[in-house]
Amino acid sequence: MNASELREILEREPFQAFRLRLTSGDAYEIHNPHLAVPMRSRLFIAIPDSDRWTLVPYLHIAAVEAIGNGRPPKAPRRRRRG
């Protein structure tokens, strides 16, 4: 993972929320693209509704996972035999 890959994810239209999984096992959810800023070697993440923030080195990002819209997945439709 590098700055340009994260910048691409943050600039997609429409924006889709995602979760960063770190090598430490920690995870950060990004619901607003304006709260994450790719820097040269790490990602600045502002924690909403607080005065907290964190810097995450790109080397410690193990995975980027899309977060759903909060609705449960639909059950697959069954085909009627006939």
N, CA, C and O atoms as a GROMACS GRO file, in nm:
protein
  328
    1MET      N    1   0.085  -0.117   0.000
    1MET     CA    2   0.000   0.000   0.000
    1MET      C    3   0.089   0.123   0.000
    1MET      O    4   0.188   0.129   0.072
    2ASN      N    5   0.053   0.221  -0.081
    2ASN     CA    6   0.130   0.346  -0.085
    2ASN      C    7   0.035   0.465  -0.095
    2ASN      O    8  -0.087   0.448  -0.103
    3ALA      N    9   0.091   0.586  -0.096
    3ALA     CA   10   0.010   0.708  -0.095
    3ALA      C   11  -0.080   0.718  -0.217
    3ALA      O   12  -0.196   0.756  -0.204
    4SER      N   13  -0.030   0.685  -0.335
    4SER     CA   14  -0.112   0.699  -0.456
    4SER      C   15  -0.229   0.602  -0.456
    4SER      O   16  -0.338   0.638  -0.502
    5GLU      N   17  -0.211   0.480  -0.407
    5GLU     CA   18  -0.321   0.385  -0.399
    5GLU      C   19  -0.429   0.433  -0.302
    5GLU      O   20  -0.548   0.423  -0.331
    6LEU      N   21  -0.387   0.486  -0.187
    6LEU     CA   22  -0.484   0.537  -0.090
    6LEU      C   23  -0.553   0.663  -0.142
    6LEU      O   24  -0.672   0.681  -0.121
    7ARG      N   25  -0.480   0.748  -0.210
    7ARG     CA   26  -0.539   0.869  -0.267
    7ARG      C   27  -0.647   0.831  -0.368
    7ARG      O   28  -0.752   0.895  -0.373
    8GLU      N   29  -0.621   0.728  -0.447
    8GLU     CA   30  -0.719   0.680  -0.545
    8GLU      C   31  -0.846   0.631  -0.476
    8GLU      O   32  -0.957   0.660  -0.522
    9ILE      N   33  -0.831   0.556  -0.368
    9ILE     CA   34  -0.947   0.507  -0.293
    9ILE      C   35  -1.026   0.623  -0.234
    9ILE      O   36  -1.150   0.622  -0.237
   10LEU      N   37  -0.957   0.722  -0.181
   10LEU     CA   38  -1.023   0.836  -0.117
   10LEU      C   39  -1.093   0.927  -0.217
   10LEU      O   40  -1.190   0.995  -0.182
   11GLU      N   41  -1.046   0.931  -0.343
   11GLU     CA   42  -1.102   1.021  -0.443
   11GLU      C   43  -1.209   0.957  -0.531
   11GLU      O   44  -1.262   1.024  -0.620
   12ARG      N   45  -1.240   0.830  -0.509
   12ARG     CA   46  -1.343   0.764  -0.591
   12ARG      C   47  -1.477   0.832  -0.573
   12ARG      O   48  -1.512   0.876  -0.463
   13GLU      N   49  -1.553   0.839  -0.683
   13GLU     CA   50  -1.688   0.894  -0.681
   13GLU      C   51  -1.786   0.786  -0.722
   13GLU      O   52  -1.767   0.728  -0.829
   14PRO      N   53  -1.886   0.757  -0.647
   14PRO     CA   54  -1.910   0.807  -0.513
   14PRO      C   55  -1.815   0.740  -0.414
   14PRO      O   56  -1.768   0.628  -0.436
   15PHE      N   57  -1.788   0.810  -0.306
   15PHE     CA   58  -1.698   0.757  -0.204
   15PHE      C   59  -1.762   0.637  -0.137
   15PHE      O   60  -1.881   0.639  -0.106
   16GLN      N   61  -1.684   0.531  -0.114
   16GLN     CA   62  -1.732   0.414  -0.042
   16GLN      C   63  -1.647   0.399   0.084
   16GLN      O   64  -1.524   0.393   0.077
   17ALA      N   65  -1.715   0.393   0.198
   17ALA     CA   66  -1.644   0.378   0.325
   17ALA      C   67  -1.562   0.250   0.324
   17ALA      O   68  -1.598   0.151   0.260
   18PHE      N   69  -1.449   0.253   0.397
   18PHE     CA   70  -1.362   0.135   0.402
   18PHE      C   71  -1.296   0.123   0.538
   18PHE      O   72  -1.294   0.218   0.617
   19ARG      N   73  -1.243   0.005   0.564
   19ARG     CA   74  -1.174  -0.026   0.689
   19ARG      C   75  -1.030  -0.060   0.657
   19ARG      O   76  -1.002  -0.139   0.567
   20LEU      N   77  -0.939  -0.001   0.733
   20LEU     CA   78  -0.797  -0.035   0.721
   20LEU      C   79  -0.763  -0.137   0.829
   20LEU      O   80  -0.786  -0.111   0.947
   21ARG      N   81  -0.710  -0.249   0.792
   21ARG     CA   82  -0.661  -0.349   0.886
   21ARG      C   83  -0.510  -0.334   0.893
   21ARG      O   84  -0.442  -0.331   0.790
   22LEU      N   85  -0.458  -0.325   1.015
   22LEU     CA   86  -0.314  -0.306   1.033
   22LEU      C   87  -0.248  -0.437   1.074
   22LEU      O   88  -0.315  -0.530   1.120
   23THR      N   89  -0.118  -0.443   1.058
   23THR     CA   90  -0.043  -0.564   1.095
   23THR      C   91  -0.050  -0.590   1.245
   23THR      O   92  -0.029  -0.703   1.289
   24SER      N   93  -0.080  -0.488   1.325
   24SER     CA   94  -0.092  -0.504   1.470
   24SER      C   95  -0.225  -0.567   1.510
   24SER      O   96  -0.244  -0.607   1.625
   25GLY      N   97  -0.320  -0.574   1.414
   25GLY     CA   98  -0.452  -0.625   1.444
   25GLY      C   99  -0.553  -0.513   1.464
   25GLY      O  100  -0.674  -0.538   1.467
   26ASP      N  101  -0.505  -0.390   1.477
   26ASP     CA  102  -0.595  -0.275   1.490
   26ASP      C  103  -0.666  -0.250   1.358
   26ASP      O  104  -0.622  -0.295   1.253
   27ALA      N  105  -0.778  -0.178   1.366
   27ALA     CA  106  -0.852  -0.143   1.246
   27ALA      C  107  -0.907  -0.001   1.261
   27ALA      O  108  -0.945   0.040   1.371
   28TYR      N  109  -0.910   0.072   1.151
   28TYR     CA  110  -0.966   0.207   1.148
   28TYR      C  111  -1.067   0.213   1.035
   28TYR      O  112  -1.039   0.171   0.922
   29GLU      N  113  -1.186   0.265   1.066
   29GLU     CA  114  -1.289   0.281   0.964
   29GLU      C  115  -1.288   0.425   0.914
   29GLU      O  116  -1.287   0.519   0.993
   30ILE      N  117  -1.289   0.440   0.784
   30ILE     CA  118  -1.289   0.571   0.720
   30ILE      C  119  -1.426   0.589   0.654
   30ILE      O  120  -1.456   0.527   0.552
   31HIS      N  121  -1.510   0.676   0.714
   31HIS     CA  122  -1.644   0.701   0.661
   31HIS      C  123  -1.652   0.834   0.586
   31HIS      O  124  -1.750   0.861   0.517
   32ASN      N  125  -1.549   0.917   0.601
   32ASN     CA  126  -1.546   1.047   0.537
   32ASN      C  127  -1.407   1.066   0.475
   32ASN      O  128  -1.307   1.060   0.547
   33PRO      N  129  -1.399   1.088   0.344
   33PRO     CA  130  -1.267   1.098   0.280
   33PRO      C  131  -1.186   1.219   0.326
   33PRO      O  132  -1.065   1.223   0.305
   34HIS      N  133  -1.251   1.317   0.387
   34HIS     CA  134  -1.180   1.437   0.432
   34HIS      C  135  -1.110   1.416   0.566
   34HIS      O  136  -1.036   1.504   0.611
   35LEU      N  137  -1.131   1.301   0.629
   35LEU     CA  138  -1.068   1.274   0.758
   35LEU      C  139  -0.944   1.187   0.745
   35LEU      O  140  -0.884   1.148   0.846
   36ALA      N  141  -0.904   1.157   0.622
   36ALA     CA  142  -0.782   1.079   0.598
   36ALA      C  143  -0.697   1.152   0.496
   36ALA      O  144  -0.745   1.190   0.389
   37VAL      N  145  -0.569   1.172   0.529
   37VAL     CA  146  -0.479   1.248   0.440
   37VAL      C  147  -0.354   1.165   0.413
   37VAL      O  148  -0.275   1.141   0.503
   38PRO      N  149  -0.336   1.122   0.287
   38PRO     CA  150  -0.214   1.049   0.252
   38PRO      C  151  -0.094   1.144   0.254
   38PRO      O  152  -0.096   1.248   0.190
   39MET      N  153   0.009   1.106   0.327
   39MET     CA  154   0.133   1.183   0.332
   39MET      C  155   0.240   1.101   0.260
   39MET      O  156   0.207   1.002   0.195
   40ARG      N  157   0.364   1.139   0.269
   40ARG     CA  158   0.470   1.071   0.196
   40ARG      C  159   0.485   0.924   0.238
   40ARG      O  160   0.487   0.835   0.152
   41SER      N  161   0.496   0.898   0.368
   41SER     CA  162   0.523   0.761   0.413
   41SER      C  163   0.418   0.706   0.508
   41SER      O  164   0.429   0.592   0.555
   42ARG      N  165   0.316   0.787   0.538
   42ARG     CA  166   0.211   0.741   0.629
   42ARG      C  167   0.081   0.813   0.602
   42ARG      O  168   0.076   0.912   0.530
   43LEU      N  169  -0.026   0.760   0.663
   43LEU     CA  170  -0.160   0.814   0.647
   43LEU      C  171  -0.202   0.882   0.776
   43LEU      O  172  -0.195   0.822   0.883
   44PHE      N  173  -0.247   1.006   0.765
   44PHE     CA  174  -0.301   1.080   0.879
   44PHE      C  175  -0.450   1.050   0.885
   44PHE      O  176  -0.520   1.066   0.785
   45ILE      N  177  -0.499   1.006   1.002
   45ILE     CA  178  -0.641   0.978   1.020
   45ILE      C  179  -0.692   1.058   1.138
   45ILE      O  180  -0.641   1.044   1.250
   46ALA      N  181  -0.793   1.143   1.115
   46ALA     CA  182  -0.858   1.218   1.222
   46ALA      C  183  -0.976   1.134   1.271
   46ALA      O  184  -1.054   1.083   1.192
   47ILE      N  185  -0.988   1.120   1.403
   47ILE     CA  186  -1.097   1.044   1.462
   47ILE      C  187  -1.216   1.139   1.477
   47ILE      O  188  -1.204   1.241   1.545
   48PRO      N  189  -1.332   1.107   1.415
   48PRO     CA  190  -1.445   1.199   1.419
   48PRO      C  191  -1.498   1.222   1.560
   48PRO      O  192  -1.488   1.135   1.647
   49ASP      N  193  -1.552   1.340   1.582
   49ASP     CA  194  -1.615   1.380   1.709
   49ASP      C  195  -1.520   1.372   1.827
   49ASP      O  196  -1.562   1.344   1.939
   50SER      N  197  -1.393   1.397   1.804
   50SER     CA  198  -1.295   1.399   1.912
   50SER      C  199  -1.177   1.486   1.870
   50SER      O  200  -1.173   1.538   1.758
   51ASP      N  201  -1.084   1.502   1.959
   51ASP     CA  202  -0.960   1.575   1.927
   51ASP      C  203  -0.846   1.477   1.902
   51ASP      O  204  -0.729   1.515   1.910
   52ARG      N  205  -0.879   1.352   1.873
   52ARG     CA  206  -0.777   1.249   1.854
   52ARG      C  207  -0.745   1.232   1.706
   52ARG      O  208  -0.827   1.261   1.619
   53TRP      N  209  -0.625   1.184   1.680
   53TRP     CA  210  -0.579   1.153   1.546
   53TRP      C  211  -0.470   1.048   1.557
   53TRP      O  212  -0.418   1.022   1.665
   54THR      N  213  -0.436   0.987   1.444
   54THR     CA  214  -0.328   0.888   1.442
   54THR      C  215  -0.255   0.895   1.309
   54THR      O  216  -0.310   0.941   1.209
   55LEU      N  217  -0.132   0.851   1.310
   55LEU     CA  218  -0.051   0.838   1.189
   55LEU      C  219  -0.024   0.690   1.168
   55LEU      O  220   0.027   0.622   1.258
   56VAL      N  221  -0.057   0.640   1.051
   56VAL     CA  222  -0.039   0.497   1.020
   56VAL      C  223   0.063   0.484   0.908
   56VAL      O  224   0.038   0.529   0.797
   57PRO      N  225   0.178   0.422   0.935
   57PRO     CA  226   0.276   0.398   0.827
   57PRO      C  227   0.217   0.301   0.724
   57PRO      O  228   0.153   0.202   0.760
   58TYR      N  229   0.240   0.330   0.596
   58TYR     CA  230   0.186   0.244   0.490
   58TYR      C  231   0.234   0.100   0.504
   58TYR      O  232   0.162   0.007   0.467
   59LEU      N  233   0.353   0.080   0.555
   59LEU     CA  234   0.406  -0.056   0.572
   59LEU      C  235   0.324  -0.139   0.670
   59LEU      O  236   0.331  -0.262   0.667
   60HIS      N  237   0.245  -0.073   0.755
   60HIS     CA  238   0.166  -0.146   0.855
   60HIS      C  239   0.022  -0.169   0.810
   60HIS      O  240  -0.057  -0.227   0.886
   61ILE      N  241  -0.015  -0.126   0.690
   61ILE     CA  242  -0.150  -0.152   0.640
   61ILE      C  243  -0.150  -0.289   0.576
   61ILE      O  244  -0.085  -0.312   0.473
   62ALA      N  245  -0.224  -0.381   0.637
   62ALA     CA  246  -0.228  -0.519   0.589
   62ALA      C  247  -0.341  -0.540   0.487
   62ALA      O  248  -0.327  -0.622   0.396
   63ALA      N  249  -0.452  -0.467   0.503
   63ALA     CA  250  -0.566  -0.487   0.413
   63ALA      C  251  -0.655  -0.364   0.413
   63ALA      O  252  -0.660  -0.288   0.510
   64VAL      N  253  -0.726  -0.346   0.302
   64VAL     CA  254  -0.829  -0.243   0.290
   64VAL      C  255  -0.957  -0.316   0.256
   64VAL      O  256  -0.964  -0.387   0.155
   65GLU      N  257  -1.059  -0.300   0.341
   65GLU     CA  258  -1.186  -0.372   0.323
   65GLU      C  259  -1.299  -0.273   0.302
   65GLU      O  260  -1.308  -0.174   0.375
   66ALA      N  261  -1.384  -0.297   0.205
   66ALA     CA  262  -1.502  -0.213   0.184
   66ALA      C  263  -1.599  -0.237   0.299
   66ALA      O  264  -1.615  -0.349   0.346
   67ILE      N  265  -1.665  -0.130   0.342
   67ILE     CA  266  -1.767  -0.140   0.446
   67ILE      C  267  -1.901  -0.127   0.376
   67ILE      O  268  -1.920  -0.038   0.294
   68GLY      N  269  -1.993  -0.215   0.409
   68GLY     CA  270  -2.126  -0.211   0.349
   68GLY      C  271  -2.203  -0.088   0.391
   68GLY      O  272  -2.155  -0.007   0.470
   69ASN      N  273  -2.324  -0.076   0.338
   69ASN     CA  274  -2.406   0.041   0.367
   69ASN      C  275  -2.492   0.023   0.492
   69ASN      O  276  -2.577   0.107   0.520
   70GLY      N  277  -2.470  -0.083   0.567
   70GLY     CA  278  -2.545  -0.104   0.690
   70GLY      C  279  -2.667  -0.192   0.674
   70GLY      O  280  -2.731  -0.228   0.773
   71ARG      N  281  -2.701  -0.227   0.553
   71ARG     CA  282  -2.816  -0.315   0.529
   71ARG      C  283  -2.768  -0.460   0.525
   71ARG      O  284  -2.659  -0.488   0.476
   72PRO      N  285  -2.850  -0.552   0.577
   72PRO     CA  286  -2.809  -0.692   0.567
   72PRO      C  287  -2.811  -0.737   0.421
   72PRO      O  288  -2.891  -0.687   0.342
   73PRO      N  289  -2.724  -0.830   0.385
   73PRO     CA  290  -2.722  -0.876   0.246
   73PRO      C  291  -2.852  -0.946   0.210
   73PRO      O  292  -2.914  -1.013   0.293
   74LYS      N  293  -2.893  -0.930   0.085
   74LYS     CA  294  -3.015  -0.996   0.038
   74LYS      C  295  -2.989  -1.144   0.018
   74LYS      O  296  -2.881  -1.185  -0.024
   75ALA      N  297  -3.091  -1.224   0.049
   75ALA     CA  298  -3.081  -1.367   0.025
   75ALA      C  299  -3.092  -1.391  -0.126
   75ALA      O  300  -3.166  -1.322  -0.195
   76PRO      N  301  -3.018  -1.489  -0.176
   76PRO     CA  302  -3.027  -1.517  -0.320
   76PRO      C  303  -3.168  -1.564  -0.357
   76PRO      O  304  -3.233  -1.633  -0.279
   77ARG      N  305  -3.213  -1.525  -0.475
   77ARG     CA  306  -3.346  -1.567  -0.521
   77ARG      C  307  -3.340  -1.712  -0.567
   77ARG      O  308  -3.244  -1.757  -0.629
   78ARG      N  309  -3.445  -1.781  -0.535
   78ARG     CA  310  -3.454  -1.921  -0.580
   78ARG      C  311  -3.535  -1.926  -0.709
   78ARG      O  312  -3.634  -1.855  -0.726
   79ARG      N  313  -3.491  -2.009  -0.795
   79ARG     CA  314  -3.563  -2.024  -0.920
   79ARG      C  315  -3.676  -2.122  -0.900
   79ARG      O  316  -3.661  -2.226  -0.835
   80ARG      N  317  -3.789  -2.089  -0.956
   80ARG     CA  318  -3.904  -2.179  -0.946
   80ARG      C  319  -3.890  -2.288  -1.052
   80ARG      O  320  -3.851  -2.264  -1.166
   81ARG      N  321  -3.924  -2.406  -1.009
   81ARG     CA  322  -3.925  -2.516  -1.106
   81ARG      C  323  -4.061  -2.518  -1.172
   81ARG      O  324  -4.164  -2.499  -1.107
   82GLY      N  325  -4.060  -2.541  -1.296
   82GLY     CA  326  -4.191  -2.538  -1.358
   82GLY      C  327  -4.201  -2.605  -1.486
   82GLY      O  328  -4.309  -2.608  -1.546
   0.00000   0.00000   0.00000
